[in-house]
Structure formats: C-alpha cells, structure tokens
Amino acid sequence: MNSLRKYFAITSVLILSACVDRIQFDIDLPPTLPVSVSGHITNQPGPYKVYLNSSFDIESKSNPKIPVSAKHVNLLDELGNDEELVEVESGVYQTSTTQGRIGGVYKIRIEFEDDRVYESIPDTLLAPGAIDSLYSEFTSIVNSSGATNYGFDVYANSLGNGGGNDSRYMWTMTGTFKSVTHPGIVKSSGGGCYPIPEDFGRCNYIPLCTGLRKNYHGNGASNYIRIAPCECCTCWYKIFNNSPILSDEIFSSTVSYPERINL
C-alpha cells in the first residue's frame, strides 16, 4: 500500500512540472507584411486623413509604427466622385475637397507600388443624433493609499436619429476648465533658485511669476512681499478622451428613452 502511494506522488510531480514548460517555435514572417489602414469621414468640414502603417512582429522590440507610402490613395462615393488624397507626411494622406454628407456611401481605394490594391467595403455615413442636455456631478473617490481624489463626472442626455442604427454611435469629448493655483506656497525642490534680475541676482525660492519677492532682513529672517499680480495663478486646461466611447445598447436600442452617457 505504501509503494502505491509513493508511485502516485511521483507521478503527480511529473505531471505538474510538465504543465509549466514553455514551448517556443519559430514562425516565418511573410515576405510582404500586411498594411494597417485607419481614418474616418464625417459630415463636418475636412480635411480628412488616412493613415497607412505596416503590421509588425509582436515579439519585436523595435518601434512597431512603420509608415507606408502608396502609389495612389482615393476616396470614392456612390455618385462617382473620386478624390485622390495627397501625402502630407510619410504614410499620412489627406483630402482637400471632399466633405462628407449624411447618407453618402464611401469607400477607400489604395494602390501600392508593387500593384497590390486594397478596397474597403462601402459604408454609409449615418445621421447623428441630438444632445438634449449636459450636466455634471461632483465626485470623491478614496484611492488605495487612503487619499481622496475629487473630480466631476460629465453626463449627456441624448436621442438617436431614429434610423434603427443608434447602437453604432461613437462619442468624443473635449473639455476646458479653469483652475486657480497657489504657486506661492510651493517652494522649489532641492533648494533651487529663481534669480531676481532687479535685485542683483538674488534668489527667490518660489516662481517669479507669482509676483512675490523675497524680502531680506538684516537679522537673516526673510519673508515674501507682493510687488506685482500673479501671472501663473490662473490656469486653463483642455481634456479629451483618449479612446472611443461607445453608446450603451441598453439605452440606444430605442429612441423612446434618452441615453445617459458618462463622459
């Protein structure tokens, strides 16, 4: 009985060890790497851009973004319009005359120097919906270190176009907000110096744009006096979403209810 137990234990170790072995094998790259094509068209004034990049080996440590140039890049629609895009930088092609129209059917055609030709599937530019209202909610979240982060969630109430394609909408957002800062209470790190030109190069230890200057006393004590208004206390910031925001199909499958999108 004991020998059976030992045999079972040894077999288990061998099986478990085999599970963690890494299998590596080489895969030959094709002689011509596929091309990645990205771009979009809207009903807003152009120009519109198309980006051509080569695909890459995922194990490669080099920069994967490799622009690719083509012989011709054309934007076509169902009315027979055909515009050839101009290469404005390596792998980036731009329109000059075309403006998208609602209901228009568009496709892109790319011809390379080696006579390879790519054509996209024709796609219809659908009508956008309408934003009924925008509002924000103040939020506070305690992070893993116990500190509280404050901010705002921005929401949109909107309706689709009623064409039965509401779930295909993609949202983008650009926001601008004002921040009042207090650089005068922040000393420079590492004992840095902001030379004061009008005071024989003496050091300020807060930025000169605060309008505050160090006041030297004979006993060595010092403080700051205001000689000008702060030029760096009011800051304006622009924020935008880095990735697409897709409509929630629960709301967008019907136009009977407004859609609440957290931006």
C-alpha positions as a Markdown table, in Angstrom:
| # | Residue | x | y | z |
|---|---|---|---|---|
| 1 | Met | 0.0 | 0.0 | 0.0 |
| 2 | Asn | 2.8 | 2.4 | 0.8 |
| 3 | Ser | 4.5 | 1.7 | -2.5 |
| 4 | Leu | 1.3 | 2.7 | -4.4 |
| 5 | Arg | 1.2 | 6.0 | -2.5 |
| 6 | Lys | 4.8 | 6.8 | -3.4 |
| 7 | Tyr | 4.2 | 6.0 | -7.1 |
| 8 | Phe | 1.2 | 8.3 | -7.2 |
| 9 | Ala | 3.1 | 11.1 | -5.6 |
| 10 | Ile | 6.0 | 10.9 | -8.1 |
| 11 | Thr | 3.6 | 10.8 | -11.0 |
| 12 | Ser | 1.8 | 13.9 | -9.7 |
| 13 | Val | 5.0 | 15.9 | -9.5 |
| 14 | Leu | 6.0 | 14.9 | -13.1 |
| 15 | Ile | 2.6 | 15.9 | -14.4 |
| 16 | Leu | 2.6 | 19.3 | -12.6 |
| 17 | Ser | 6.2 | 20.0 | -13.8 |
| 18 | Ala | 5.2 | 19.3 | -17.4 |
| 19 | Cys | 2.4 | 21.9 | -17.2 |
| 20 | Val | 4.7 | 24.9 | -16.7 |
| 21 | Asp | 7.2 | 24.2 | -19.5 |
| 22 | Arg | 7.2 | 26.9 | -22.2 |
| 23 | Ile | 7.0 | 25.8 | -25.8 |
| 24 | Gln | 8.8 | 28.0 | -28.3 |
| 25 | Phe | 8.8 | 27.7 | -32.0 |
| 26 | Asp | 9.7 | 30.0 | -34.9 |
| 27 | Ile | 7.1 | 31.3 | -37.4 |
| 28 | Asp | 8.4 | 32.6 | -40.6 |
| 29 | Leu | 7.3 | 36.1 | -41.4 |
| 30 | Pro | 5.5 | 36.6 | -44.8 |
| 31 | Pro | 7.6 | 38.2 | -47.5 |
| 32 | Thr | 5.2 | 41.2 | -47.5 |
| 33 | Leu | 3.7 | 42.4 | -44.2 |
| 34 | Pro | 0.0 | 43.4 | -44.2 |
| 35 | Val | -0.9 | 47.0 | -44.0 |
| 36 | Ser | -2.9 | 48.7 | -41.3 |
| 37 | Val | -5.3 | 51.4 | -42.6 |
| 38 | Ser | -7.1 | 53.9 | -40.3 |
| 39 | Gly | -9.1 | 57.0 | -41.0 |
| 40 | His | -12.7 | 58.4 | -40.8 |
| 41 | Ile | -15.0 | 60.8 | -42.6 |
| 42 | Thr | -17.7 | 62.9 | -41.0 |
| 43 | Asn | -20.3 | 65.5 | -42.1 |
| 44 | Gln | -18.1 | 68.2 | -40.7 |
| 45 | Pro | -15.7 | 70.2 | -43.0 |
| 46 | Gly | -12.4 | 68.4 | -43.7 |
| 47 | Pro | -9.7 | 67.8 | -44.5 |
| 48 | Tyr | -9.8 | 64.1 | -43.5 |
| 49 | Lys | -6.8 | 61.9 | -43.1 |
| 50 | Val | -5.9 | 58.3 | -43.8 |
| 51 | Tyr | -3.0 | 56.6 | -42.0 |
| 52 | Leu | -1.1 | 53.7 | -43.6 |
| 53 | Asn | 1.3 | 51.7 | -41.4 |
| 54 | Ser | 2.9 | 48.3 | -41.8 |
| 55 | Ser | 2.0 | 45.5 | -39.4 |
| 56 | Phe | 4.8 | 44.1 | -37.3 |
| 57 | Asp | 6.2 | 41.2 | -35.4 |
| 58 | Ile | 4.7 | 41.3 | -31.9 |
| 59 | Glu | 7.9 | 39.9 | -30.4 |
| 60 | Ser | 9.9 | 42.8 | -32.0 |
| 61 | Lys | 11.4 | 45.4 | -29.6 |
| 62 | Ser | 11.7 | 48.0 | -32.3 |
| 63 | Asn | 9.1 | 50.7 | -33.0 |
| 64 | Pro | 6.1 | 49.0 | -34.4 |
| 65 | Lys | 4.7 | 52.0 | -36.1 |
| 66 | Ile | 6.2 | 51.9 | -39.6 |
| 67 | Pro | 4.6 | 54.4 | -42.1 |
| 68 | Val | 3.9 | 53.0 | -45.5 |
| 69 | Ser | 3.6 | 55.1 | -48.7 |
| 70 | Ala | 1.3 | 54.2 | -51.6 |
| 71 | Lys | 1.1 | 55.0 | -55.3 |
| 72 | His | -2.5 | 56.2 | -55.0 |
| 73 | Val | -5.0 | 56.6 | -52.2 |
| 74 | Asn | -8.5 | 57.5 | -53.4 |
| 75 | Leu | -11.8 | 58.3 | -51.7 |
| 76 | Leu | -14.8 | 57.4 | -53.7 |
| 77 | Asp | -18.6 | 57.7 | -53.2 |
| 78 | Glu | -21.8 | 56.2 | -54.8 |
| 79 | Leu | -22.2 | 59.3 | -57.0 |
| 80 | Gly | -19.0 | 58.7 | -58.9 |
| 81 | Asn | -16.9 | 61.3 | -57.1 |
| 82 | Asp | -13.3 | 60.2 | -56.8 |
| 83 | Glu | -10.7 | 62.3 | -55.0 |
| 84 | Glu | -7.0 | 61.3 | -54.8 |
| 85 | Leu | -5.5 | 62.1 | -51.4 |
| 86 | Val | -2.2 | 63.9 | -51.1 |
| 87 | Glu | 0.6 | 62.5 | -48.9 |
| 88 | Val | 1.3 | 65.3 | -46.3 |
| 89 | Glu | 3.8 | 63.2 | -44.4 |
| 90 | Ser | 5.1 | 59.7 | -44.6 |
| 91 | Gly | 2.1 | 57.3 | -44.6 |
| 92 | Val | -0.4 | 60.1 | -44.0 |
| 93 | Tyr | -2.8 | 61.0 | -46.8 |
| 94 | Gln | -5.2 | 64.0 | -46.7 |
| 95 | Thr | -8.2 | 65.2 | -48.6 |
| 96 | Ser | -8.6 | 68.7 | -50.0 |
| 97 | Thr | -12.1 | 69.0 | -51.5 |
| 98 | Thr | -14.4 | 66.2 | -50.2 |
| 99 | Gln | -16.8 | 66.9 | -47.4 |
| 100 | Gly | -18.9 | 64.0 | -46.0 |
| 101 | Arg | -22.7 | 64.2 | -46.4 |
| 102 | Ile | -25.3 | 62.3 | -44.5 |
| 103 | Gly | -26.5 | 59.3 | -46.5 |
| 104 | Gly | -23.4 | 59.2 | -48.6 |
| 105 | Val | -21.7 | 55.9 | -49.3 |
| 106 | Tyr | -17.9 | 56.0 | -49.2 |
| 107 | Lys | -15.0 | 53.6 | -49.7 |
| 108 | Ile | -11.2 | 54.0 | -49.8 |
| 109 | Arg | -9.0 | 52.5 | -52.5 |
| 110 | Ile | -5.3 | 52.1 | -52.1 |
| 111 | Glu | -2.8 | 51.1 | -54.8 |
| 112 | Phe | 0.8 | 50.3 | -53.8 |
| 113 | Glu | 3.9 | 50.5 | -55.9 |
| 114 | Asp | 4.0 | 46.7 | -56.2 |
| 115 | Asp | 0.5 | 46.7 | -57.8 |
| 116 | Arg | -1.3 | 45.5 | -54.7 |
| 117 | Val | -4.7 | 47.0 | -54.4 |
| 118 | Tyr | -6.9 | 47.3 | -51.3 |
| 119 | Glu | -10.5 | 48.5 | -51.2 |
| 120 | Ser | -12.7 | 49.0 | -48.2 |
| 121 | Ile | -16.3 | 47.8 | -48.0 |
| 122 | Pro | -18.6 | 50.7 | -48.9 |
| 123 | Asp | -20.1 | 52.2 | -45.8 |
| 124 | Thr | -22.9 | 54.8 | -45.3 |
| 125 | Leu | -22.4 | 57.9 | -43.3 |
| 126 | Leu | -25.4 | 57.9 | -40.9 |
| 127 | Ala | -27.1 | 60.9 | -39.4 |
| 128 | Pro | -26.1 | 61.9 | -35.9 |
| 129 | Gly | -28.4 | 62.0 | -33.0 |
| 130 | Ala | -29.1 | 65.1 | -30.8 |
| 131 | Ile | -27.8 | 66.0 | -27.4 |
| 132 | Asp | -30.7 | 67.1 | -25.2 |
| 133 | Ser | -28.7 | 68.2 | -22.1 |
| 134 | Leu | -25.3 | 68.1 | -20.4 |
| 135 | Tyr | -24.7 | 68.0 | -16.7 |
| 136 | Ser | -22.0 | 67.2 | -14.2 |
| 137 | Glu | -21.9 | 65.5 | -10.8 |
| 138 | Phe | -19.1 | 66.2 | -8.2 |
| 139 | Thr | -17.4 | 63.0 | -7.1 |
| 140 | Ser | -14.9 | 62.0 | -4.5 |
| 141 | Ile | -13.1 | 58.7 | -4.6 |
| 142 | Val | -10.7 | 57.3 | -1.9 |
| 143 | Asn | -7.7 | 55.6 | -3.6 |
| 144 | Ser | -5.7 | 52.7 | -2.4 |
| 145 | Ser | -3.4 | 54.9 | -0.3 |
| 146 | Gly | -6.3 | 56.4 | 1.6 |
| 147 | Ala | -6.2 | 59.8 | -0.1 |
| 148 | Thr | -9.3 | 61.4 | -1.5 |
| 149 | Asn | -9.4 | 62.4 | -5.2 |
| 150 | Tyr | -12.0 | 64.9 | -6.3 |
| 151 | Gly | -13.5 | 65.4 | -9.7 |
| 152 | Phe | -16.6 | 65.7 | -11.9 |
| 153 | Asp | -18.5 | 63.1 | -13.9 |
| 154 | Val | -20.0 | 64.6 | -17.1 |
| 155 | Tyr | -23.2 | 63.1 | -18.4 |
| 156 | Ala | -25.2 | 63.6 | -21.6 |
| 157 | Asn | -28.9 | 63.0 | -22.3 |
| 158 | Ser | -29.3 | 62.3 | -26.0 |
| 159 | Leu | -31.6 | 60.7 | -28.6 |
| 160 | Gly | -30.6 | 58.8 | -31.7 |
| 161 | Asn | -31.6 | 59.6 | -35.2 |
| 162 | Gly | -34.5 | 57.1 | -35.2 |
| 163 | Gly | -33.0 | 55.2 | -38.1 |
| 164 | Gly | -32.6 | 52.0 | -36.3 |
| 165 | Asn | -28.8 | 52.3 | -36.1 |
| 166 | Asp | -28.4 | 54.0 | -32.7 |
| 167 | Ser | -26.1 | 51.4 | -31.2 |
| 168 | Arg | -23.4 | 52.3 | -33.7 |
| 169 | Tyr | -22.7 | 55.7 | -32.3 |
| 170 | Met | -19.2 | 56.7 | -31.1 |
| 171 | Trp | -18.7 | 59.6 | -28.8 |
| 172 | Thr | -15.8 | 62.0 | -28.4 |
| 173 | Met | -15.4 | 64.8 | -25.9 |
| 174 | Thr | -13.2 | 67.9 | -25.5 |
| 175 | Gly | -13.5 | 69.9 | -22.3 |
| 176 | Thr | -12.0 | 73.1 | -21.0 |
| 177 | Phe | -11.8 | 74.0 | -17.3 |
| 178 | Lys | -10.2 | 76.7 | -15.2 |
| 179 | Ser | -8.0 | 76.1 | -12.2 |
| 180 | Val | -6.9 | 78.6 | -9.6 |
| 181 | Thr | -3.5 | 77.6 | -8.3 |
| 182 | His | -1.3 | 78.9 | -5.5 |
| 183 | Pro | 2.3 | 78.5 | -6.6 |
| 184 | Gly | 3.5 | 80.9 | -3.9 |
| 185 | Ile | 3.1 | 78.3 | -1.2 |
| 186 | Val | 5.2 | 75.7 | -3.1 |
| 187 | Lys | 8.9 | 76.0 | -2.5 |
| 188 | Ser | 11.3 | 74.8 | -5.3 |
| 189 | Ser | 12.6 | 71.3 | -4.7 |
| 190 | Gly | 16.3 | 70.7 | -3.8 |
| 191 | Gly | 16.8 | 74.4 | -2.7 |
| 192 | Gly | 16.5 | 75.6 | -6.3 |
| 193 | Cys | 16.9 | 79.3 | -7.1 |
| 194 | Tyr | 14.8 | 81.7 | -9.2 |
| 195 | Pro | 17.3 | 84.6 | -9.8 |
| 196 | Ile | 15.7 | 88.0 | -9.3 |
| 197 | Pro | 17.1 | 90.3 | -12.1 |
| 198 | Glu | 16.1 | 93.5 | -10.4 |
| 199 | Asp | 17.7 | 92.5 | -7.1 |
| 200 | Phe | 21.3 | 91.8 | -8.2 |
| 201 | Gly | 20.6 | 88.1 | -9.0 |
| 202 | Arg | 19.4 | 87.2 | -5.5 |
| 203 | Cys | 17.4 | 84.0 | -5.3 |
| 204 | Asn | 13.6 | 83.6 | -5.0 |
| 205 | Tyr | 12.5 | 80.2 | -3.8 |
| 206 | Ile | 9.1 | 80.4 | -5.4 |
| 207 | Pro | 8.4 | 81.2 | -9.1 |
| 208 | Leu | 8.9 | 84.8 | -10.1 |
| 209 | Cys | 5.5 | 84.7 | -12.0 |
| 210 | Thr | 3.8 | 84.7 | -8.6 |
| 211 | Gly | 4.6 | 88.4 | -8.2 |
| 212 | Leu | 6.1 | 87.7 | -4.8 |
| 213 | Arg | 9.7 | 88.6 | -4.0 |
| 214 | Lys | 11.8 | 87.6 | -1.1 |
| 215 | Asn | 12.3 | 90.3 | 1.5 |
| 216 | Tyr | 15.7 | 90.2 | 3.2 |
| 217 | His | 16.2 | 91.5 | 6.7 |
| 218 | Gly | 19.4 | 92.2 | 8.5 |
| 219 | Asn | 18.9 | 89.5 | 11.1 |
| 220 | Gly | 18.7 | 86.8 | 8.4 |
| 221 | Ala | 15.0 | 86.2 | 8.6 |
| 222 | Ser | 13.0 | 86.5 | 5.4 |
| 223 | Asn | 9.5 | 86.6 | 4.0 |
| 224 | Tyr | 7.8 | 87.5 | 0.7 |
| 225 | Ile | 6.2 | 90.7 | -0.3 |
| 226 | Arg | 4.0 | 91.3 | -3.3 |
| 227 | Ile | 5.4 | 93.6 | -6.0 |
| 228 | Ala | 3.1 | 92.5 | -8.9 |
| 229 | Pro | 0.0 | 90.5 | -9.6 |
| 230 | Cys | 0.3 | 86.8 | -10.0 |
| 231 | Glu | 0.8 | 85.8 | -13.7 |
| 232 | Cys | 0.6 | 82.0 | -13.1 |
| 233 | Cys | -2.2 | 81.6 | -10.6 |
| 234 | Thr | -5.0 | 81.1 | -13.2 |
| 235 | Cys | -4.5 | 78.1 | -15.5 |
| 236 | Trp | -6.7 | 76.7 | -18.3 |
| 237 | Tyr | -6.7 | 73.1 | -19.1 |
| 238 | Lys | -8.0 | 71.1 | -22.1 |
| 239 | Ile | -9.1 | 67.5 | -21.6 |
| 240 | Phe | -10.2 | 64.9 | -24.2 |
| 241 | Asn | -11.0 | 61.2 | -24.3 |
| 242 | Asn | -8.1 | 59.1 | -25.5 |
| 243 | Ser | -10.3 | 56.2 | -26.6 |
| 244 | Pro | -13.7 | 55.8 | -28.2 |
| 245 | Ile | -16.8 | 56.0 | -26.0 |
| 246 | Leu | -19.5 | 53.6 | -27.4 |
| 247 | Ser | -23.2 | 54.0 | -26.7 |
| 248 | Asp | -24.8 | 51.6 | -24.3 |
| 249 | Glu | -27.1 | 49.4 | -26.4 |
| 250 | Ile | -29.5 | 49.1 | -23.5 |
| 251 | Phe | -30.3 | 52.7 | -24.0 |
| 252 | Ser | -29.6 | 53.2 | -27.7 |
| 253 | Ser | -31.7 | 50.3 | -29.0 |
| 254 | Thr | -34.8 | 52.5 | -28.9 |
| 255 | Val | -35.4 | 56.3 | -29.2 |
| 256 | Ser | -38.1 | 56.2 | -26.6 |
| 257 | Tyr | -35.7 | 56.9 | -23.8 |
| 258 | Pro | -32.9 | 59.4 | -23.5 |
| 259 | Glu | -29.4 | 58.0 | -23.4 |
| 260 | Arg | -27.2 | 58.8 | -20.4 |
| 261 | Ile | -23.6 | 58.7 | -21.4 |
| 262 | Asn | -20.9 | 59.1 | -18.8 |
| 263 | Leu | -18.1 | 61.0 | -20.5 |
